[in-house]
Amino acid sequence: MNLTISGHHLDVTPALREYVLTKLDRVTRHFDQVVDINVLLSVEKLKEKERRQKAEVTLHVKGKDIFIEQTNEDMYAAIDQLMDKLDRQVCRHKDKVQDHHHAAPKRIDAAPV
């Protein structure tokens, strides 16, 4: 699994990096077929003060790319909400991928007695 954590108008501190890694551990525990994860943490220069911390994640799994973004006043809260959304999406994808069909029972030919 390739993991990239980068920042836009923001220095990714070791504390932020460790926080993202611990939160991503929950997602990888549910679904282990993750190929690539790109996390982008950014600060938007908006006139209004609220909702300027933004966290985005692009998760590449076999057959699908999952992109989620979340904004909040606090970066840690944005990461929490982002990981909750990502966890739900990964669980939904896992349910779709799993084969829920049962094999038809073999026919038992009634032999004349």
N, CA, C and O atoms as a Tinker XYZ file with bonds, in Angstrom:
   452  protein
     1  N      0.837000   -1.174000    0.000000    73     2
     2  CA     0.000000    0.000000    0.000000    64     1     3
     3  C      0.885000    1.241000    0.000000    63     2     4     5
     4  O      1.757000    1.396000    0.854000    81     3
     5  N      0.652000    2.110000   -0.955000    73     3     6
     6  CA     1.383000    3.369000   -1.034000    64     5     7
     7  C      0.584000    4.452000   -0.327000    63     6     8     9
     8  O     -0.618000    4.588000   -0.552000    81     7
     9  N      1.242000    5.218000    0.520000    73     7    10
    10  CA     0.575000    6.281000    1.273000    64     9    11
    11  C      1.318000    7.583000    1.050000    63    10    12    13
    12  O      2.533000    7.654000    1.232000    81    11
    13  N      0.572000    8.627000    0.650000    73    11    14
    14  CA     1.138000    9.949000    0.454000    64    13    15
    15  C      0.324000   10.939000    1.267000    63    14    16    17
    16  O     -0.887000   11.055000    1.081000    81    15
    17  N      0.986000   11.652000    2.167000    73    15    18
    18  CA     0.332000   12.699000    2.946000    64    17    19
    19  C      1.035000   14.004000    2.606000    63    18    20    21
    20  O      2.239000   14.147000    2.822000    81    19
    21  N      0.271000   14.960000    2.068000    73    19    22
    22  CA     0.877000   16.225000    1.680000    64    21    23
    23  C      0.015000   17.381000    2.161000    63    22    24    25
    24  O     -1.154000   17.201000    2.501000    81    23
    25  N      0.607000   18.569000    2.186000    73    23    26
    26  CA    -0.092000   19.756000    2.653000    64    25    27
    27  C     -0.037000   20.856000    1.612000    63    26    28    29
    28  O      0.942000   20.988000    0.877000    81    27
    29  N     -1.096000   21.643000    1.561000    73    27    30
    30  CA    -1.190000   22.775000    0.643000    64    29    31
    31  C     -1.434000   24.010000    1.499000    63    30    32    33
    32  O     -2.461000   24.100000    2.171000    81    31
    33  N     -0.506000   24.962000    1.485000    73    31    34
    34  CA    -0.514000   26.124000    2.375000    64    33    35
    35  C     -0.462000   25.686000    3.838000    63    34    36    37
    36  O     -1.011000   26.350000    4.718000    81    35
    37  N      0.204000   24.562000    4.082000    73    35    38
    38  CA     0.232000   23.982000    5.422000    64    37    39
    39  C      1.440000   23.060000    5.522000    63    38    40    41
    40  O      1.711000   22.280000    4.609000    81    39
    41  N      2.152000   23.150000    6.620000    73    39    42
    42  CA     3.227000   22.199000    6.891000    64    41    43
    43  C      2.636000   21.000000    7.613000    63    42    44    45
    44  O      1.951000   21.151000    8.625000    81    43
    45  N      2.901000   19.809000    7.093000    73    43    46
    46  CA     2.397000   18.591000    7.724000    64    45    47
    47  C      3.358000   18.229000    8.853000    63    46    48    49
    48  O      4.466000   17.747000    8.621000    81    47
    49  N      2.910000   18.470000   10.059000    73    47    50
    50  CA     3.737000   18.201000   11.237000    64    49    51
    51  C      3.727000   16.703000   11.535000    63    50    52    53
    52  O      2.832000   15.990000   11.082000    81    51
    53  N      4.698000   16.227000   12.282000    73    51    54
    54  CA     4.677000   14.807000   12.658000    64    53    55
    55  C      3.420000   14.422000   13.448000    63    54    56    57
    56  O      2.958000   13.285000   13.354000    81    55
    57  N      2.868000   15.353000   14.221000    73    55    58
    58  CA     1.649000   15.058000   14.973000    64    57    59
    59  C      0.463000   14.859000   14.020000    63    58    60    61
    60  O     -0.335000   13.942000   14.211000    81    59
    61  N      0.346000   15.711000   12.998000    73    59    62
    62  CA    -0.719000   15.547000   12.000000    64    61    63
    63  C     -0.547000   14.242000   11.242000    63    62    64    65
    64  O     -1.515000   13.514000   11.020000    81    63
    65  N      0.682000   13.945000   10.844000    73    63    66
    66  CA     0.956000   12.718000   10.103000    64    65    67
    67  C      0.579000   11.485000   10.929000    63    66    68    69
    68  O     -0.036000   10.551000   10.413000    81    67
    69  N      0.947000   11.487000   12.204000    73    67    70
    70  CA     0.635000   10.361000   13.082000    64    69    71
    71  C     -0.869000   10.236000   13.307000    63    70    72    73
    72  O     -1.394000    9.126000   13.392000    81    71
    73  N     -1.562000   11.370000   13.404000    73    71    74
    74  CA    -3.014000   11.362000   13.593000    64    73    75
    75  C     -3.716000   10.752000   12.378000    63    74    76    77
    76  O     -4.639000    9.951000   12.525000    81    75
    77  N     -3.275000   11.136000   11.183000    73    75    78
    78  CA    -3.856000   10.582000    9.953000    64    77    79
    79  C     -3.577000    9.083000    9.863000    63    78    80    81
    80  O     -4.457000    8.314000    9.477000    81    79
    81  N     -2.372000    8.666000   10.212000    73    79    82
    82  CA    -2.021000    7.243000   10.162000    64    81    83
    83  C     -2.865000    6.408000   11.119000    63    82    84    85
    84  O     -3.296000    5.310000   10.769000    81    83
    85  N     -3.104000    6.922000   12.327000    73    83    86
    86  CA    -3.925000    6.156000   13.273000    64    85    87
    87  C     -5.364000    6.075000   12.806000    63    86    88    89
    88  O     -6.026000    5.060000   13.024000    81    87
    89  N     -5.860000    7.120000   12.170000    73    87    90
    90  CA    -7.235000    7.096000   11.669000    64    89    91
    91  C     -7.354000    6.185000   10.442000    63    90    92    93
    92  O     -8.372000    5.515000   10.267000    81    91
    93  N     -6.330000    6.156000    9.602000    73    91    94
    94  CA    -6.361000    5.296000    8.411000    64    93    95
    95  C     -6.264000    3.820000    8.786000    63    94    96    97
    96  O     -6.668000    2.950000    8.015000    81    95
    97  N     -5.733000    3.547000    9.961000    73    95    98
    98  CA    -5.607000    2.159000   10.406000    64    97    99
    99  C     -6.973000    1.491000   10.506000    63    98   100   101
   100  O     -7.100000    0.296000   10.241000    81    99
   101  N     -7.985000    2.247000   10.884000    73    99   102
   102  CA    -9.341000    1.704000   10.980000    64   101   103
   103  C     -9.867000    1.284000    9.612000    63   102   104   105
   104  O    -10.530000    0.254000    9.489000    81   103
   105  N     -9.573000    2.080000    8.586000    73   103   106
   106  CA   -10.040000    1.777000    7.234000    64   105   107
   107  C     -9.330000    0.548000    6.684000    63   106   108   109
   108  O     -9.963000   -0.324000    6.089000    81   107
   109  N     -8.032000    0.479000    6.879000    73   107   110
   110  CA    -7.290000   -0.667000    6.357000    64   109   111
   111  C     -7.597000   -1.941000    7.130000    63   110   112   113
   112  O     -7.382000   -3.041000    6.621000    81   111
   113  N     -8.095000   -1.804000    8.347000    73   111   114
   114  CA    -8.493000   -2.985000    9.110000    64   113   115
   115  C     -9.766000   -3.595000    8.515000    63   114   116   117
   116  O     -9.933000   -4.814000    8.513000    81   115
   117  N    -10.658000   -2.745000    8.013000    73   115   118
   118  CA   -11.901000   -3.244000    7.418000    64   117   119
   119  C    -11.694000   -3.838000    6.034000    63   118   120   121
   120  O    -12.340000   -4.823000    5.675000    81   119
   121  N    -10.790000   -3.242000    5.253000    73   119   122
   122  CA   -10.624000   -3.648000    3.860000    64   121   123
   123  C     -9.142000   -3.628000    3.543000    63   122   124   125
   124  O     -8.529000   -2.561000    3.514000    81   123
   125  N     -8.557000   -4.796000    3.305000    73   123   126
   126  CA    -7.111000   -4.875000    3.146000    64   125   127
   127  C     -6.636000   -4.811000    1.702000    63   126   128   129
   128  O     -5.434000   -4.911000    1.456000    81   127
   129  N     -7.538000   -4.649000    0.741000    73   127   130
   130  CA    -7.134000   -4.613000   -0.667000    64   129   131
   131  C     -6.951000   -3.182000   -1.161000    63   130   132   133
   132  O     -7.329000   -2.865000   -2.289000    81   131
   133  N     -6.386000   -2.331000   -0.346000    73   131   134
   134  CA    -6.135000   -0.942000   -0.708000    64   133   135
   135  C     -4.807000   -0.870000   -1.451000    63   134   136   137
   136  O     -3.794000   -1.377000   -0.970000    81   135
   137  N     -4.812000   -0.238000   -2.630000    73   135   138
   138  CA    -3.603000   -0.135000   -3.436000    64   137   139
   139  C     -2.837000    1.142000   -3.113000    63   138   140   141
   140  O     -1.624000    1.110000   -2.908000    81   139
   141  N     -3.556000    2.278000   -3.067000    73   139   142
   142  CA    -2.902000    3.573000   -2.970000    64   141   143
   143  C     -3.790000    4.533000   -2.183000    63   142   144   145
   144  O     -5.009000    4.528000   -2.350000    81   143
   145  N     -3.188000    5.354000   -1.328000    73   143   146
   146  CA    -3.923000    6.375000   -0.576000    64   145   147
   147  C     -3.177000    7.697000   -0.717000    63   146   148   149
   148  O     -1.979000    7.775000   -0.444000    81   147
   149  N     -3.899000    8.740000   -1.149000    73   147   150
   150  CA    -3.349000   10.090000   -1.218000    64   149   151
   151  C     -4.169000   10.981000   -0.289000    63   150   152   153
   152  O     -5.384000   11.095000   -0.451000    81   151
   153  N     -3.515000   11.607000    0.678000    73   151   154
   154  CA    -4.181000   12.506000    1.609000    64   153   155
   155  C     -3.632000   13.902000    1.384000    63   154   156   157
   156  O     -2.418000   14.103000    1.367000    81   155
   157  N     -4.534000   14.874000    1.211000    73   155   158
   158  CA    -4.137000   16.269000    1.017000    64   157   159
   159  C     -4.794000   17.108000    2.099000    63   158   160   161
   160  O     -6.020000   17.164000    2.195000    81   159
   161  N     -3.974000   17.759000    2.912000    73   159   162
   162  CA    -4.456000   18.650000    3.956000    64   161   163
   163  C     -4.164000   20.076000    3.515000    63   162   164   165
   164  O     -3.034000   20.389000    3.140000    81   163
   165  N     -5.174000   20.948000    3.557000    73   163   166
   166  CA    -4.959000   22.305000    3.062000    64   165   167
   167  C     -5.709000   23.320000    3.898000    63   166   168   169
   168  O     -6.656000   22.995000    4.614000    81   167
   169  N     -5.257000   24.557000    3.786000    73   167   170
   170  CA    -5.916000   25.689000    4.423000    64   169   171
   171  C     -6.361000   26.605000    3.299000    63   170   172   173
   172  O     -5.542000   27.086000    2.515000    81   171
   173  N     -7.668000   26.846000    3.224000    73   171   174
   174  CA    -8.200000   27.711000    2.176000    64   173   175
   175  C     -8.192000   29.155000    2.663000    63   174   176   177
   176  O     -8.441000   29.425000    3.838000    81   175
   177  N     -7.913000   30.055000    1.773000    73   175   178
   178  CA    -7.867000   31.475000    2.104000    64   177   179
   179  C     -9.223000   32.103000    1.794000    63   178   180   181
   180  O     -9.387000   32.813000    0.802000    81   179
   181  N    -10.171000   31.831000    2.652000    73   179   182
   182  CA   -11.512000   32.381000    2.476000    64   181   183
   183  C    -11.689000   33.615000    3.347000    63   182   184   185
   184  O    -10.992000   33.792000    4.346000    81   183
   185  N    -12.635000   34.469000    2.951000    73   183   186
   186  CA   -12.890000   35.662000    3.746000    64   185   187
   187  C    -13.567000   35.310000    5.058000    63   186   188   189
   188  O    -13.298000   35.919000    6.094000    81   187
   189  N    -14.448000   34.318000    5.003000    73   187   190
   190  CA   -15.110000   33.910000    6.239000    64   189   191
   191  C    -14.183000   32.990000    7.026000    63   190   192   193
   192  O    -13.441000   32.199000    6.444000    81   191
   193  N    -14.229000   33.097000    8.319000    73   191   194
   194  CA   -13.283000   32.371000    9.146000    64   193   195
   195  C    -13.604000   30.888000    9.260000    63   194   196   197
   196  O    -12.695000   30.064000    9.359000    81   195
   197  N    -14.893000   30.538000    9.248000    73   195   198
   198  CA   -15.209000   29.142000    9.498000    64   197   199
   199  C    -15.049000   28.292000    8.247000    63   198   200   201
   200  O    -15.130000   28.782000    7.121000    81   199
   201  N    -14.821000   27.019000    8.475000    73   199   202
   202  CA   -14.712000   25.997000    7.442000    64   201   203
   203  C    -13.574000   26.281000    6.464000    63   202   204   205
   204  O    -13.767000   26.171000    5.253000    81   203
   205  N    -12.421000   26.636000    6.954000    73   203   206
   206  CA   -11.308000   26.863000    6.052000    64   205   207
   207  C    -10.269000   25.763000    6.082000    63   206   208   209
   208  O     -9.400000   25.729000    5.211000    81   207
   209  N    -10.321000   24.868000    7.043000    73   207   210
   210  CA    -9.414000   23.719000    7.072000    64   209   211
   211  C    -10.035000   22.617000    6.231000    63   210   212   213
   212  O    -11.190000   22.248000    6.443000    81   211
   213  N     -9.282000   22.093000    5.284000    73   211   214
   214  CA    -9.834000   21.118000    4.350000    64   213   215
   215  C     -8.953000   19.875000    4.319000    63   214   216   217
   216  O     -7.726000   19.965000    4.276000    81   215
   217  N     -9.602000   18.716000    4.342000    73   215   218
   218  CA    -8.896000   17.442000    4.243000    64   217   219
   219  C     -9.526000   16.649000    3.105000    63   218   220   221
   220  O    -10.749000   16.536000    3.023000    81   219
   221  N     -8.692000   16.104000    2.234000    73   219   222
   222  CA    -9.162000   15.305000    1.099000    64   221   223
   223  C     -8.419000   13.984000    1.096000    63   222   224   225
   224  O     -7.262000   13.908000    1.509000    81   223
   225  N     -9.089000   12.948000    0.628000    73   223   226
   226  CA    -8.434000   11.659000    0.483000    64   225   227
   227  C     -8.901000   11.017000   -0.814000    63   226   228   229
   228  O    -10.084000   11.054000   -1.152000    81   227
   229  N     -7.956000   10.430000   -1.533000    73   227   230
   230  CA    -8.249000    9.619000   -2.701000    64   229   231
   231  C     -7.729000    8.227000   -2.402000    63   230   232   233
   232  O     -6.535000    8.023000   -2.186000    81   231
   233  N     -8.642000    7.280000   -2.393000    73   231   234
   234  CA    -8.317000    5.899000   -2.045000    64   233   235
   235  C     -8.499000    5.050000   -3.293000    63   234   236   237
   236  O     -9.592000    4.998000   -3.858000    81   235
   237  N     -7.446000    4.394000   -3.720000    73   235   238
   238  CA    -7.513000    3.548000   -4.910000    64   237   239
   239  C     -7.560000    2.101000   -4.460000    63   238   240   241
   240  O     -6.607000    1.583000   -3.878000    81   239
   241  N     -8.683000    1.460000   -4.738000    73   239   242
   242  CA    -8.821000    0.028000   -4.469000    64   241   243
   243  C     -9.003000   -0.661000   -5.807000    63   242   244   245
   244  O     -9.220000   -0.006000   -6.826000    81   243
   245  N     -8.917000   -1.960000   -5.805000    73   243   246
   246  CA    -9.024000   -2.701000   -7.048000    64   245   247
   247  C    -10.388000   -2.452000   -7.691000    63   246   248   249
   248  O    -11.422000   -2.842000   -7.148000    81   247
   249  N    -10.376000   -1.805000   -8.838000    73   247   250
   250  CA   -11.606000   -1.575000   -9.583000    64   249   251
   251  C    -12.305000   -0.268000   -9.305000    63   250   252   253
   252  O    -13.311000    0.020000   -9.953000    81   251
   253  N    -11.827000    0.544000   -8.375000    73   251   254
   254  CA   -12.544000    1.768000   -8.052000    64   253   255
   255  C    -11.632000    2.766000   -7.364000    63   254   256   257
   256  O    -10.714000    2.390000   -6.635000    81   255
   257  N    -11.899000    4.058000   -7.607000    73   255   258
   258  CA   -11.252000    5.137000   -6.873000    64   257   259
   259  C    -12.310000    5.809000   -6.010000    63   258   260   261
   260  O    -13.396000    6.127000   -6.495000    81   259
   261  N    -12.006000    6.025000   -4.754000    73   259   262
   262  CA   -12.927000    6.679000   -3.834000    64   261   263
   263  C    -12.311000    8.013000   -3.447000    63   262   264   265
   264  O    -11.201000    8.063000   -2.918000    81   263
   265  N    -13.052000    9.118000   -3.717000    73   263   266
   266  CA   -12.579000   10.457000   -3.375000    64   265   267
   267  C    -13.550000   11.081000   -2.386000    63   266   268   269
   268  O    -14.761000   11.087000   -2.608000    81   267
   269  N    -13.006000   11.608000   -1.289000    73   267   270
   270  CA   -13.822000   12.243000   -0.262000    64   269   271
   271  C    -13.092000   13.499000    0.211000    63   270   272   273
   272  O    -11.871000   13.500000    0.367000    81   271
   273  N    -13.867000   14.579000    0.440000    73   271   274
   274  CA   -13.284000   15.788000    1.005000    64   273   275
   275  C    -14.183000   16.298000    2.125000    63   274   276   277
   276  O    -15.395000   16.082000    2.118000    81   275
   277  N    -13.568000   16.975000    3.081000    73   275   278
   278  CA   -14.304000   17.483000    4.237000    64   277   279
   279  C    -13.658000   18.771000    4.703000    63   278   280   281
   280  O    -12.431000   18.857000    4.763000    81   279
   281  N    -14.456000   19.776000    5.035000    73   279   282
   282  CA   -13.932000   21.032000    5.553000    64   281   283
   283  C    -14.500000   21.279000    6.950000    63   282   284   285
   284  O    -15.605000   20.846000    7.277000    81   283
   285  N    -13.721000   21.979000    7.756000    73   283   286
   286  CA   -14.136000   22.311000    9.108000    64   285   287
   287  C    -13.253000   23.442000    9.613000    63   286   288   289
   288  O    -12.267000   23.800000    8.970000    81   287
   289  N    -13.607000   24.003000   10.765000    73   287   290
   290  CA   -12.789000   25.053000   11.383000    64   289   291
   291  C    -11.477000   24.489000   11.907000    63   290   292   293
   292  O    -10.453000   25.172000   11.901000    81   291
   293  N    -11.512000   23.242000   12.360000    73   291   294
   294  CA   -10.365000   22.595000   12.979000    64   293   295
   295  C     -9.881000   21.451000   12.082000    63   294   296   297
   296  O    -10.692000   20.663000   11.594000    81   295
   297  N     -8.590000   21.356000   11.866000    73   295   298
   298  CA    -8.047000   20.321000   10.980000    64   297   299
   299  C     -8.294000   18.920000   11.542000    63   298   300   301
   300  O     -8.617000   18.000000   10.791000    81   299
   301  N     -8.146000   18.757000   12.844000    73   299   302
   302  CA    -8.351000   17.440000   13.441000    64   301   303
   303  C     -9.811000   16.999000   13.329000    63   302   304   305
   304  O    -10.085000   15.818000   13.113000    81   303
   305  N    -10.741000   17.932000   13.474000    73   303   306
   306  CA   -12.163000   17.613000   13.307000    64   305   307
   307  C    -12.461000   17.265000   11.853000    63   306   308   309
   308  O    -13.258000   16.367000   11.582000    81   307
   309  N    -11.830000   17.968000   10.919000    73   307   310
   310  CA   -12.011000   17.668000    9.497000    64   309   311
   311  C    -11.490000   16.261000    9.181000    63   310   312   313
   312  O    -12.113000   15.529000    8.412000    81   311
   313  N    -10.359000   15.886000    9.768000    73   311   314
   314  CA    -9.802000   14.549000    9.547000    64   313   315
   315  C    -10.715000   13.486000   10.142000    63   314   316   317
   316  O    -10.928000   12.436000    9.535000    81   315
   317  N    -11.259000   13.758000   11.338000    73   315   318
   318  CA   -12.192000   12.804000   11.962000    64   317   319
   319  C    -13.412000   12.565000   11.071000    63   318   320   321
   320  O    -13.782000   11.420000   10.813000    81   319
   321  N    -14.034000   13.646000   10.605000    73   319   322
   322  CA   -15.222000   13.521000    9.763000    64   321   323
   323  C    -14.886000   12.853000    8.436000    63   322   324   325
   324  O    -15.680000   12.069000    7.915000    81   323
   325  N    -13.721000   13.158000    7.894000    73   323   326
   326  CA   -13.281000   12.548000    6.639000    64   325   327
   327  C    -13.114000   11.044000    6.790000    63   326   328   329
   328  O    -13.545000   10.285000    5.922000    81   327
   329  N    -12.502000   10.607000    7.866000    73   327   330
   330  CA   -12.283000    9.183000    8.073000    64   329   331
   331  C    -13.586000    8.441000    8.337000    63   330   332   333
   332  O    -13.721000    7.275000    7.965000    81   331
   333  N    -14.556000    9.111000    8.983000    73   331   334
   334  CA   -15.869000    8.489000    9.163000    64   333   335
   335  C    -16.542000    8.253000    7.819000    63   334   336   337
   336  O    -17.093000    7.179000    7.576000    81   335
   337  N    -16.498000    9.258000    6.945000    73   335   338
   338  CA   -17.069000    9.116000    5.601000    64   337   339
   339  C    -16.348000    8.033000    4.814000    63   338   340   341
   340  O    -16.979000    7.208000    4.152000    81   339
   341  N    -15.027000    8.041000    4.889000    73   339   342
   342  CA   -14.231000    7.061000    4.158000    64   341   343
   343  C    -14.522000    5.650000    4.640000    63   342   344   345
   344  O    -14.603000    4.726000    3.831000    81   343
   345  N    -14.678000    5.474000    5.924000    73   343   346
   346  CA   -14.983000    4.159000    6.481000    64   345   347
   347  C    -16.324000    3.648000    5.948000    63   346   348   349
   348  O    -16.442000    2.476000    5.588000    81   347
   349  N    -17.325000    4.512000    5.899000    73   347   350
   350  CA   -18.628000    4.111000    5.372000    64   349   351
   351  C    -18.537000    3.736000    3.898000    63   350   352   353
   352  O    -19.130000    2.744000    3.473000    81   351
   353  N    -17.795000    4.524000    3.112000    73   351   354
   354  CA   -17.661000    4.241000    1.680000    64   353   355
   355  C    -16.917000    2.927000    1.447000    63   354   356   357
   356  O    -17.297000    2.146000    0.574000    81   355
   357  N    -15.872000    2.684000    2.214000    73   355   358
   358  CA   -15.096000    1.455000    2.041000    64   357   359
   359  C    -15.937000    0.241000    2.422000    63   358   360   361
   360  O    -15.890000   -0.783000    1.740000    81   359
   361  N    -16.701000    0.347000    3.500000    73   359   362
   362  CA   -17.571000   -0.771000    3.900000    64   361   363
   363  C    -18.631000   -1.034000    2.833000    63   362   364   365
   364  O    -18.941000   -2.189000    2.545000    81   363
   365  N    -19.191000    0.029000    2.241000    73   363   366
   366  CA   -20.184000   -0.144000    1.187000    64   365   367
   367  C    -19.554000   -0.795000   -0.046000    63   366   368   369
   368  O    -20.159000   -1.670000   -0.665000    81   367
   369  N    -18.347000   -0.371000   -0.399000    73   367   370
   370  CA   -17.654000   -0.967000   -1.541000    64   369   371
   371  C    -17.339000   -2.440000   -1.273000    63   370   372   373
   372  O    -17.473000   -3.283000   -2.161000    81   371
   373  N    -16.925000   -2.738000   -0.060000    73   371   374
   374  CA   -16.597000   -4.119000    0.300000    64   373   375
   375  C    -17.837000   -5.001000    0.192000    63   374   376   377
   376  O    -17.752000   -6.132000   -0.286000    81   375
   377  N    -18.981000   -4.495000    0.628000    73   375   378
   378  CA   -20.224000   -5.265000    0.524000    64   377   379
   379  C    -20.601000   -5.521000   -0.930000    63   378   380   381
   380  O    -21.119000   -6.591000   -1.251000    81   379
   381  N    -20.352000   -4.561000   -1.811000    73   379   382
   382  CA   -20.677000   -4.745000   -3.221000    64   381   383
   383  C    -19.748000   -5.751000   -3.886000    63   382   384   385
   384  O    -20.166000   -6.508000   -4.762000    81   383
   385  N    -18.496000   -5.755000   -3.471000    73   383   386
   386  CA   -17.499000   -6.624000   -4.091000    64   385   387
   387  C    -17.695000   -8.084000   -3.684000    63   386   388   389
   388  O    -17.480000   -8.993000   -4.486000    81   387
   389  N    -18.101000   -8.300000   -2.443000    73   387   390
   390  CA   -18.257000   -9.673000   -1.966000    64   389   391
   391  C    -19.350000  -10.385000   -2.750000    63   390   392   393
   392  O    -20.351000   -9.778000   -3.130000    81   391
   393  N    -19.155000  -11.642000   -2.980000    73   391   394
   394  CA   -20.131000  -12.444000   -3.713000    64   393   395
   395  C    -21.181000  -12.947000   -2.732000    63   394   396   397
   396  O    -20.885000  -13.734000   -1.832000    81   395
   397  N    -22.410000  -12.481000   -2.918000    73   395   398
   398  CA   -23.482000  -12.865000   -2.017000    64   397   399
   399  C    -24.355000  -13.976000   -2.598000    63   398   400   401
   400  O    -25.348000  -14.375000   -1.990000    81   399
   401  N    -23.983000  -14.469000   -3.767000    73   399   402
   402  CA   -24.796000  -15.495000   -4.406000    64   401   403
   403  C    -24.404000  -16.875000   -3.877000    63   402   404   405
   404  O    -23.233000  -17.161000   -3.627000    81   403
   405  N    -25.397000  -17.694000   -3.721000    73   403   406
   406  CA   -25.154000  -19.061000   -3.259000    64   405   407
   407  C    -25.200000  -19.997000   -4.454000    63   406   408   409
   408  O    -25.942000  -19.767000   -5.409000    81   407
   409  N    -24.421000  -21.028000   -4.394000    73   407   410
   410  CA   -24.436000  -22.008000   -5.463000    64   409   411
   411  C    -25.755000  -22.779000   -5.403000    63   410   412   413
   412  O    -26.257000  -23.107000   -4.328000    81   411
   413  N    -26.288000  -23.051000   -6.567000    73   411   414
   414  CA   -27.549000  -23.781000   -6.620000    64   413   415
   415  C    -27.311000  -25.200000   -6.125000    63   414   416   417
   416  O    -26.293000  -25.810000   -6.453000    81   415
   417  N    -28.221000  -25.716000   -5.357000    73   415   418
   418  CA   -28.034000  -27.096000   -4.882000    64   417   419
   419  C    -28.062000  -28.056000   -6.068000    63   418   420   421
   420  O    -28.829000  -27.890000   -7.016000    81   419
   421  N    -27.218000  -29.040000   -5.981000    73   419   422
   422  CA   -27.149000  -29.998000   -7.077000    64   421   423
   423  C    -28.444000  -30.799000   -7.119000    63   422   424   425
   424  O    -29.018000  -31.170000   -6.095000    81   423
   425  N    -28.856000  -31.036000   -8.301000    73   423   426
   426  CA   -30.075000  -31.814000   -8.446000    64   425   427
   427  C    -29.809000  -33.268000   -8.087000    63   426   428   429
   428  O    -28.813000  -33.869000   -8.490000    81   427
   429  N    -30.690000  -33.774000   -7.357000    73   427   430
   430  CA   -30.591000  -35.188000   -6.993000    64   429   431
   431  C    -31.620000  -35.916000   -7.825000    63   430   432   433
   432  O    -32.827000  -35.763000   -7.639000    81   431
   433  N    -31.112000  -36.712000   -8.747000    73   431   434
   434  CA   -32.034000  -37.468000   -9.595000    64   433   435
   435  C    -32.649000  -38.586000   -8.771000    63   434   436   437
   436  O    -31.972000  -39.356000   -8.089000    81   435
   437  N    -33.914000  -38.628000   -8.870000    73   435   438
   438  CA   -34.622000  -39.684000   -8.141000    64   437   439
   439  C    -34.469000  -40.993000   -8.932000    63   438   440   441
   440  O    -34.995000  -41.148000  -10.034000    81   439
   441  N    -33.761000  -41.881000   -8.349000    73   439   442
   442  CA   -33.543000  -43.163000   -9.024000    64   441   443
   443  C    -34.731000  -44.082000   -8.707000    63   442   444   445
   444  O    -35.202000  -44.140000   -7.571000    81   443
   445  N    -35.199000  -44.791000   -9.730000    73   443   446
   446  CA   -36.314000  -45.700000   -9.441000    64   445   447
   447  C    -35.850000  -46.800000   -8.493000    63   446   448   449
   448  O    -34.756000  -47.351000   -8.621000    81   447
   449  N    -36.700000  -47.085000   -7.567000    73   447   450
   450  CA   -36.339000  -48.075000   -6.568000    64   449   451
   451  C    -36.942000  -49.396000   -6.875000    63   450   452
   452  O    -36.740000  -50.356000   -6.130000    81   451
